[in-house]
Amino acid sequence: MFNRRERQALLCLTAALIVGSGAALVDYWSPHSLEEFRVLRAAVAVEPTAVELEPEWVDLNRASAIELQRLPAIGPKTAAQIVDYRRRQGPFSRVEDLLKVRGIGAATLEKLHPFLRIE
């Protein structure tokens, strides 16, 4: 059925599957036991993503969804809702109009206010 090389390959793949599954189970049941094998984020140089970049300020009427995601408390869904609201209702006349967007409340607006401008 299988020649010798194929049996060896299947045996190696099966062993790797069993070892990997065992490690996954150990990690699931006892997350701290495999800590030394994890790649620590601080140990690896990673370029910041669009979300991790420190925001400066954003023109609320011109910002894309990606630019809006750089703001604190704004994820992809909220950014899309802001862009959609602006497309349907027209440009914002003041920053406080952002409260009309679903998902933006007073607390979120307070966090965003220093980063938003209307031009």
Wavefront OBJ file of the C-alpha trace (Angstrom):
o trace
v 0.000 0.000 0.000
v 2.587 2.621 1.093
v 6.272 2.311 0.402
v 8.855 2.766 3.146
v 9.387 6.531 2.573
v 5.660 7.223 2.574
v 5.245 5.306 5.852
v 8.096 7.317 7.399
v 6.548 10.577 6.196
v 3.141 9.582 7.609
v 4.754 8.585 10.889
v 6.563 11.948 11.153
v 3.425 13.901 10.301
v 1.370 11.914 12.805
v 3.999 12.462 15.511
v 4.068 16.208 14.768
v 0.262 16.320 14.954
v 0.227 14.513 18.294
v 2.964 16.724 19.787
v 1.271 19.903 18.522
v -2.117 18.803 19.816
v -0.597 17.929 23.176
v 1.064 21.344 23.429
v -2.213 23.038 22.491
v -4.073 21.101 25.190
v -1.439 21.911 27.809
v -1.604 25.574 26.796
v -5.408 25.505 26.976
v -5.615 23.865 30.405
v -2.554 25.514 31.950
v -1.737 28.700 29.991
v 1.286 29.728 32.068
v 3.151 26.428 31.809
v 4.410 27.131 28.267
v 5.241 30.789 28.892
v 8.924 30.356 28.060
v 8.028 29.158 24.550
v 5.858 32.124 23.678
v 7.171 34.976 21.566
v 6.958 38.058 23.712
v 5.757 41.140 21.872
v 8.375 43.316 23.556
v 11.147 41.017 22.385
v 10.216 41.244 18.711
v 10.493 44.481 16.747
v 7.111 45.035 15.127
v 6.129 47.976 12.969
v 3.057 49.727 14.389
v -0.199 49.180 12.542
v -2.590 51.950 11.591
v -4.519 51.408 14.814
v -1.405 51.583 17.023
v -0.090 54.859 15.626
v -0.499 57.846 17.912
v -3.221 60.087 16.463
v -2.561 63.762 15.864
v -5.789 65.331 14.704
v -8.318 64.350 12.081
v -10.646 66.409 9.925
v -13.961 64.739 10.645
v -15.351 65.584 7.197
v -12.388 64.283 5.180
v -11.020 61.356 7.179
v -11.197 57.865 5.738
v -12.261 54.898 7.845
v -8.590 53.915 8.245
v -7.680 57.385 9.528
v -10.613 57.333 11.944
v -9.441 53.992 13.349
v -6.280 55.678 14.600
v -8.413 57.581 17.099
v -8.963 56.224 20.609
v -12.131 54.146 21.047
v -12.771 53.909 17.286
v -12.660 50.471 15.713
v -13.458 49.383 12.165
v -17.211 49.177 12.746
v -17.537 52.634 14.330
v -15.260 54.171 11.687
v -17.465 52.699 8.956
v -20.576 54.062 10.690
v -19.061 57.562 10.838
v -18.165 57.476 7.140
v -21.620 56.094 6.262
v -23.382 58.755 8.363
v -21.318 61.487 6.692
v -22.145 60.068 3.251
v -25.893 59.934 3.988
v -26.318 63.137 6.044
v -23.616 65.369 4.595
v -20.611 66.933 6.317
v -20.505 67.506 10.047
v -20.929 71.162 11.002
v -19.407 70.732 14.467
v -17.620 67.973 16.370
v -20.581 67.467 18.702
v -22.648 66.251 15.711
v -20.719 63.021 16.082
v -23.144 62.146 18.895
v -25.750 61.480 16.188
v -23.706 58.508 14.960
v -24.808 55.203 16.442
v -22.182 53.903 18.885
v -20.787 57.321 19.819
v -21.798 58.531 23.248
v -20.742 61.413 25.446
v -17.842 59.471 27.014
v -16.475 58.458 23.615
v -16.838 61.991 22.285
v -14.907 63.299 25.286
v -12.008 60.956 24.448
v -12.126 61.935 20.758
v -12.592 65.700 21.056
v -8.888 66.640 21.319
v -8.167 64.770 18.066
v -11.057 66.053 15.926
v -11.384 69.163 13.807
v -13.891 70.466 11.291
v -12.375 72.281 8.329
l 1 2 3 4 5 6 7 8 9 10 11 12 13 14 15 16 17 18 19 20 21 22 23 24 25 26 27 28 29 30 31 32 33 34 35 36 37 38 39 40 41 42 43 44 45 46 47 48 49 50 51 52 53 54 55 56 57 58 59 60 61 62 63 64 65 66 67 68 69 70 71 72 73 74 75 76 77 78 79 80 81 82 83 84 85 86 87 88 89 90 91 92 93 94 95 96 97 98 99 100 101 102 103 104 105 106 107 108 109 110 111 112 113 114 115 116 117 118 119
